[in-house]
């Protein structure tokens, strides 16, 4: 999928090691939090740091980067608890710059979230944001989407709004604007005006002029903007879902669309249809996407909270 619908990990500075993990320069690499209900209830046993395989001295200024590299490799191979250990070990090195320390905290927060350790994830994102002050970047986005997953919609909007405004246009993706709109709407705020300005914020001026600013004619996820702005019907949206280069890409787009259809119907208070589309998003099994996790959590909230549909 284009942009970053999931959670972002930072790896820019790893080039100091001389080799980065196999996906190369992973700036903006997307991983989601997955379906984590069991992990939320049963916290995995944490191994002690001294159980990590020994790592030879990589030389001044490179030891922390080597541990981050090992941690990212473990994330890719699914060894999430060990990845947290590597990131924690990296944070013990005093020669980390402020920017590097914020990156490692952000990375650890992403993996903590994927393990269902949301409070720990929020603490890491908050620490990274505090370190970077006015340049909090990906950690601000990650904290905002984590708040959304937890149903803390006002807090999510408070993070996602500044992220959208701070992020340079050349690096912008449409997805944070969609998350911001949903967070604002769920918090009882009007998010449509900001969503309507999304063309000039997320697409180039040339594209906006050529397409006359019509979201339905934009590349995906443009049709999602059109849906929430009532420019197209849900039936038309379904016809606009890209096939993608592979079946996995197509399933990612389906998960994306189904989650947003659930939110669309929830905001219209059509509860049955909202649950139908959230369930369809979960059924795609695209557990690496935040949209999948959010759909699953919406289903859980709607099933267990007696006052869910009248509480916001």
C-alpha positions in Angstrom: 0.0 0.0 0.0 1.2 3.5 -0.6 2.0 5.8 2.3 2.1 4.4 5.8 -1.2 3.0 7.0 0.5 1.1 9.7 3.1 2.0 12.4 6.4 3.5 11.4 9.9 2.3 12.4 13.0 4.5 12.1 16.2 3.1 10.7 17.9 5.9 9.0 21.1 6.0 11.1 21.8 2.3 10.8 23.9 2.9 7.8 26.7 3.6 10.2 27.1 -0.1 10.8 28.0 -0.7 7.2 25.1 -3.0 6.5 21.4 -2.6 7.1 19.0 -5.4 7.5 17.8 -7.1 4.3 15.1 -4.6 3.3 17.7 -1.9 2.9 17.0 1.7 3.9 13.8 1.1 5.7 12.8 4.8 6.3 9.1 4.7 7.0 8.9 0.9 7.0 5.4 0.0 7.9 4.4 -2.6 10.4 1.1 -2.7 12.2 0.0 -3.8 15.6 -2.0 -6.9 14.5 -4.8 -8.6 16.3 -3.6 -8.4 19.9 -6.5 -9.3 22.2 -4.7 -12.3 23.7 -1.5 -10.3 24.0 -3.5 -7.6 25.8 -4.8 -10.1 28.3 -1.7 -12.3 28.6 1.6 -10.4 28.6 4.4 -12.5 27.1 7.2 -13.5 29.5 10.1 -11.1 29.1 13.6 -12.5 28.9 16.5 -11.0 30.7 18.9 -8.9 28.6 21.8 -11.2 29.6 20.2 -14.0 27.6 20.8 -12.1 24.3 23.5 -13.8 22.1 26.9 -12.2 22.6 27.7 -9.3 20.2 31.3 -8.5 19.5 32.5 -4.9 19.9 31.7 -3.1 16.7 33.8 -0.1 17.5 33.1 3.4 18.8 29.7 4.8 17.9 28.6 1.5 16.2 27.6 -0.8 19.1 24.1 0.7 19.6 23.4 0.7 15.8 24.4 -3.0 15.6 21.9 -3.8 18.3 19.2 -1.9 16.5 20.0 -3.8 13.4 19.7 -7.1 15.2 16.4 -5.9 16.7 15.0 -5.0 13.2 16.0 -8.4 11.9 14.2 -10.0 14.8 11.1 -8.0 14.1 11.1 -9.2 10.5 11.5 -12.8 11.6 8.8 -12.5 14.3 11.0 -12.7 17.4 9.4 -9.6 18.9 10.3 -10.1 22.6 14.0 -10.4 21.6 13.7 -7.3 19.4 12.5 -5.4 22.4 15.6 -6.6 24.3 18.0 -5.5 21.6 16.4 -2.0 21.4 16.6 -1.8 25.2 20.2 -2.8 25.1 20.9 -0.2 22.5 19.5 2.5 24.8 22.1 1.7 27.4 24.9 3.2 25.3 25.8 6.8 26.3 27.1 7.8 22.9 23.7 7.8 21.3 22.7 11.3 20.0 19.4 12.7 20.9 18.0 11.9 17.4 19.3 8.3 17.6 17.9 7.7 21.1 14.5 9.0 19.9 14.6 6.6 16.9 15.4 3.6 19.2 12.6 4.5 21.6 10.2 4.8 18.7 11.3 1.4 17.4 10.8 -0.2 20.8 7.4 1.4 21.1 6.3 -0.1 17.8 7.3 -3.6 18.9 5.8 -3.1 22.4 2.5 -2.2 20.7 2.6 -5.2 18.5 3.1 -7.3 21.6 0.0 -5.7 23.1 2.0 -3.7 25.6 0.2 -0.5 24.8 1.0 1.4 27.9 4.7 0.6 27.4 4.4 1.6 23.8 2.9 5.0 24.7 5.6 5.6 27.2 8.3 5.0 24.6 6.6 7.2 22.0 6.1 10.0 24.6 9.8 9.8 25.6 10.9 10.0 21.9 8.6 13.0 21.4 10.0 14.7 24.5 13.5 14.2 23.2 12.8 15.7 19.7 10.5 18.5 21.0 9.2 20.3 17.8 10.5 17.5 15.5 8.8 14.5 17.0 8.0 13.0 13.6 7.0 9.3 13.4 6.7 8.9 17.2 3.9 11.5 17.2 2.1 9.6 14.4 2.6 6.3 16.2 1.3 7.6 19.5 -1.7 9.1 17.8 -2.7 5.9 16.1 -2.1 3.9 19.3 -4.4 6.3 21.2 -7.0 5.7 18.4 -6.7 1.9 18.8 -7.3 2.3 22.5 -10.4 4.4 21.9 -8.8 7.6 23.2 -10.0 9.7 20.2 -9.4 13.2 21.6 -5.8 12.3 22.5 -5.3 10.7 19.1 -6.5 13.9 17.3 -4.3 16.0 19.5 -1.2 14.1 18.2 -2.3 13.5 14.6 -3.1 17.1 14.0 0.4 18.5 14.7 1.9 15.5 12.8 0.0 16.4 9.7 1.0 20.0 10.0 4.7 19.4 10.9 5.5 16.7 8.3 7.1 18.3 5.2 4.9 18.0 2.1 7.4 15.9 0.2 7.1 13.2 2.9 3.4 13.4 3.4 1.0 10.5 3.0 -2.8 10.8 2.8 -3.2 8.2 5.6 -2.5 10.4 8.6 -5.2 12.8 7.4 -7.7 10.0 7.3 -6.7 8.9 10.8 -7.0 12.5 12.0 -10.4 12.9 10.4 -11.7 9.7 12.1 -10.2 10.7 15.5 -11.7 14.1 15.3 -15.1 12.7 14.3 -15.1 10.1 17.0 -14.1 12.8 19.5 -17.2 14.9 18.5 -15.2 17.4 16.5 -15.7 18.5 12.9 -12.9 16.9 10.8 -14.4 17.3 7.4 -13.0 20.7 6.6 -9.4 19.4 7.1 -10.2 16.3 5.1 -11.5 18.4 2.2 -8.1 20.3 2.1 -6.3 17.0 1.9 -5.6 17.2 -1.8 -3.2 20.1 -1.6 -1.7 18.7 1.6 -1.0 15.1 0.4 -0.8 15.2 -3.4 1.2 17.5 -5.6 -0.3 20.8 -6.8 0.1 19.4 -10.4 -1.9 16.3 -9.6 -4.6 18.3 -7.8 -5.0 20.7 -10.7 -5.0 17.9 -13.3 -7.6 16.0 -11.4 -9.5 19.2 -10.4 -9.1 18.2 -6.8 -11.6 15.4 -7.1 -10.6 12.7 -4.7 -12.4 9.9 -6.5 -10.0 10.3 -9.4 -6.9 10.3 -7.2 -4.7 7.3 -6.6 -5.7 5.1 -3.6 -6.6 6.1 -0.9 -8.2 9.1 -2.7 -11.5 7.3 -2.9 -11.6 6.9 0.9 -11.5 10.7 1.1 -14.4 10.8 -1.4 -16.4 8.4 0.7 -16.0 10.3 4.0 -16.8 13.6 2.2 -20.0 12.0 0.7 -18.7 12.4 -2.8 -19.2 8.8 -3.7 -21.4 6.0 -2.4 -20.1 2.9 -0.6 -21.0 0.9 -3.7 -18.8 3.1 -5.9 -15.9 2.8 -3.4 -15.9 -0.9 -3.7 -15.5 -0.6 -7.4 -12.5 1.7 -6.9 -10.5 -0.8 -4.8 -7.2 -1.4 -6.6 -6.3 -5.0 -7.5 -2.6 -4.4 -6.6 0.4 -6.1 -8.0 -0.1 -9.2 -5.9 -3.0 -10.8 -4.0 -1.5 -9.6 -0.8 -1.6 -6.0 -2.0 -5.2 -6.5 -3.0 -6.1 -7.9 0.4 -4.4 -4.9 2.0 -6.5 -2.5 0.0 -9.6 -4.6 0.9 -8.8 -4.3 4.6 -8.3 -0.6 4.2 -11.6 -0.1 2.5 -13.6 -2.4 4.8 -12.3 -0.7 7.9 -13.2 2.7 6.5 -16.7 1.5 5.5 -17.2 0.4 9.1 -16.2 3.8 10.4 -18.4 5.5 7.7 -21.5 3.5 8.9 -20.6 4.0 12.6 -20.6 7.7 12.1 -24.1 7.4 10.5 -25.1 5.2 13.5 -25.8 2.2 11.4 -24.4 -0.2 13.9 -25.1 -3.5 12.1 -23.4 -2.3 8.9 -20.5 -1.0 10.8 -19.9 -4.3 12.5 -20.3 -6.1 9.2 -17.5 -4.2 7.5 -15.2 -4.3 10.5 -15.6 -8.1 10.5 -14.8 -8.2 6.8 -11.6 -6.2 7.5 -10.6 -8.6 10.2 -11.3 -11.5 7.9 -8.7 -10.3 5.4 -6.1 -11.4 8.0 -3.9 -8.4 7.1 -2.7 -8.3 10.7 0.3 -6.0 10.0 -2.1 -3.1 9.2 -3.4 -0.6 11.8 -6.7 -0.8 10.0 -7.0 -4.5 10.8 -6.2 -3.9 14.5 -8.6 -1.0 14.7 -11.4 -3.0 13.1 -10.8 -5.8 15.6 -10.8 -3.4 18.5 -14.0 -1.7 17.3 -15.6 -5.1 17.2 -14.5 -5.9 20.7 -15.7 -2.5 22.0 -19.0 -2.8 20.3 -19.5 -6.3 21.8 -18.5 -5.6 25.4 -19.6 -2.0 26.1 -23.2 -1.7 26.7 -23.2 2.1 26.1 -20.7 2.1 23.3 -23.0 3.4 20.6 -24.4 6.2 22.7 -21.3 7.2 24.5 -19.7 9.6 22.0 
